[in-house]
Structure formats: structure tokens, C-alpha cells
């Protein structure tokens, strides 16, 4: 589940969040996490997606880059 705080977001920012969700919903590829559902409450927008047992891409990249000398 991806939880996005929407308190204080502008109308345009909230629309961008919804567009991202709609794009994810339409994608179907073995290398892309599958969309399942979305919902909101008074504070957050939630995206329910396929479980990624290896974690998210950002964590994976950080883990791989640790200990490497920058060029």
C-alpha cells in the first residue's frame, strides 16, 4: 500500500495523484507492480498494489549503491 498525505495539497496536486493512479491501473507488464484499488480518507490517498517482497525500487537502488565510490 502506498499512502500519500493529501492535507494541504492543491486541487492540481490532488489531480496529479489521481492521474498517476489511473495510469498505474491501465498498465500491465510483468516488471511493473500491479494496481489493485485506491481509496481516500480525510488525510490520505491510498493505492493498494501488488506486494513487492524485495521492497521498492528506491530502496533497492540505495542498497546497491551503498559502499560504491561515486565517479
C-alpha positions in Angstrom: 0.0 0.0 0.0 1.3 3.5 -0.9 0.0 6.2 1.4 0.1 9.8 0.2 -0.7 12.6 2.7 -3.2 14.9 0.9 -3.6 17.5 3.7 -2.7 20.9 2.2 -2.4 19.7 -1.4 -3.8 21.9 -4.1 -6.5 20.8 -6.4 -3.9 20.4 -9.2 -1.6 18.3 -7.0 -4.5 16.0 -6.0 -5.5 15.7 -9.7 -1.9 14.7 -10.4 -2.1 12.0 -7.7 -5.3 10.7 -9.3 -3.8 10.7 -12.8 -0.8 8.6 -11.5 -3.2 6.1 -10.0 -5.2 5.9 -13.3 -2.0 5.4 -15.3 -0.9 2.6 -13.0 -4.4 1.0 -13.2 -4.0 0.8 -17.0 -0.5 -0.7 -17.0 0.0 -4.4 -17.4 3.6 -5.7 -17.6 5.5 -8.3 -15.7 8.1 -5.8 -14.4 5.5 -3.3 -13.1 3.8 -3.7 -9.8 0.1 -4.4 -10.3 -2.6 -1.9 -9.2 -5.5 -3.3 -7.2 -7.5 -0.5 -5.7 -7.5 3.1 -4.3 -9.3 5.0 -1.6 -9.1 8.2 0.3 -9.9 9.4 3.8 -9.8 12.9 5.2 -6.0 12.9 5.3 -4.6 10.4 2.9 -4.9 8.9 -0.6 -4.1 5.1 -0.6 -3.0 3.0 -3.5 -3.3 -0.8 -3.0 -0.8 -2.6 -5.1 0.8 -6.0 -5.6 3.2 -6.9 -2.8 6.8 -6.4 -3.7 8.7 -8.8 -1.4 12.1 -7.2 -2.4 10.9 -3.7 -1.4 10.5 -0.7 -3.5 12.9 0.5 -6.3 14.3 3.4 -4.4 15.3 1.0 -1.5 16.8 -1.4 -4.0 18.9 1.2 -5.7 20.1 2.7 -2.3 21.1 -0.8 -1.2 23.1 -1.5 -4.4 24.8 1.9 -4.3 25.9 1.7 -0.7 29.6 1.3 -0.4 30.3 2.3 -4.0 32.7 5.1 -4.7 31.0 7.9 -6.7 32.6 8.7 -10.1 
